[in-house]
Amino acid sequence: MERFIWTKHSQSKMRFYGLSESRVKRVFHNPKRIEAGVAEATVAVMQPASTKRKNGQLIWRQEIWVMFQQTKSKIKIISAWRYPGVSPNKNPIPEEIIREIKEAGLIE
């Protein structure tokens, strides 16, 4: 039985950003950062697209974010996107993505 529910918005964003279901699941299972989502009862998780080690520290140029909601028995993937650069803490979701999610009727 499939554990994930994929919204149409998340599927279109995955196509737009070139993300596969397995890549989104990997971000979900092994996040580098976890934050509260902008929508009520949602969580946003992040993983760098790729990392390099410079002077002993991990650096990256792009992040992959997944916003999801836990239902009773399943996990609803609401959105997934690539963020250019390193996003600031506590502000992970670009306004463009928030606007698109609201227009799709997924959040108020």
C-alpha positions in Angstrom: 0.0 0.0 0.0 1.3 3.4 -1.0 2.2 5.6 2.0 2.2 8.9 0.1 -0.6 11.0 -1.4 0.5 13.3 -4.2 -1.5 16.5 -4.9 -1.8 17.7 -8.4 0.2 20.8 -7.4 3.1 18.7 -6.1 3.1 16.6 -9.3 3.2 19.7 -11.5 6.0 21.3 -9.4 8.0 18.1 -9.5 7.7 18.1 -13.3 8.6 21.8 -13.4 11.7 21.4 -11.2 12.7 18.0 -12.6 12.2 16.1 -9.4 11.3 12.4 -9.2 9.1 10.7 -6.7 12.1 8.9 -5.3 14.0 12.2 -4.9 11.2 13.8 -3.0 10.9 10.7 -0.8 14.6 10.9 -0.1 14.3 14.5 1.0 11.3 13.5 3.2 13.2 10.6 4.9 16.6 12.3 5.3 16.1 16.1 5.7 18.9 18.4 6.6 16.5 21.0 8.0 12.9 20.8 9.2 10.6 23.8 9.7 7.0 24.5 10.2 5.1 25.0 6.9 3.2 28.1 6.1 -0.1 26.3 5.8 -1.7 25.1 9.0 -0.6 21.6 10.2 2.1 21.3 7.5 5.9 20.7 7.7 8.6 21.7 5.3 11.8 19.7 5.0 15.0 20.5 3.1 17.9 18.7 1.7 20.8 20.2 -0.3 20.7 19.1 -4.0 24.4 18.3 -3.8 27.1 19.2 -1.4 30.8 19.9 -1.5 33.3 20.1 1.3 35.3 23.3 1.5 37.8 23.9 4.3 36.1 21.1 6.3 32.6 22.5 5.9 29.7 21.3 3.8 28.5 23.9 1.2 25.8 23.8 -1.4 24.3 26.0 -4.1 20.8 24.7 -4.3 18.2 23.2 -1.9 15.2 20.8 -2.5 12.2 21.5 -0.3 9.1 19.4 0.3 6.0 20.5 2.1 3.8 17.8 3.5 0.9 17.2 5.8 0.4 14.1 8.0 -3.0 12.6 7.8 -4.3 9.8 9.9 -2.6 7.0 8.0 -0.8 8.7 5.1 1.5 11.5 4.2 0.1 14.1 1.8 2.8 15.8 -0.3 1.5 19.3 -0.9 4.4 20.9 -2.8 8.1 20.3 -3.8 10.5 22.9 -5.2 14.1 23.8 -5.7 15.5 26.9 -4.0 18.5 28.6 -5.5 21.2 29.2 -3.0 20.9 28.7 0.7 17.6 29.7 2.2 17.4 31.7 5.4 16.2 29.9 8.5 12.5 30.2 9.4 11.7 31.6 5.9 12.0 28.6 3.6 9.1 29.0 1.2 9.3 31.6 -1.7 6.3 33.9 -2.0 5.7 32.6 -5.6 5.1 29.0 -4.3 2.8 30.3 -1.5 0.7 32.2 -4.0 0.5 29.2 -6.3 -0.6 26.9 -3.4 -3.2 29.4 -2.4 -4.5 29.7 -5.9 -4.8 26.0 -6.2 -7.0 26.0 -3.1 -4.6 23.8 -1.0 -4.3 26.4 1.7 -6.3 29.5 2.7 
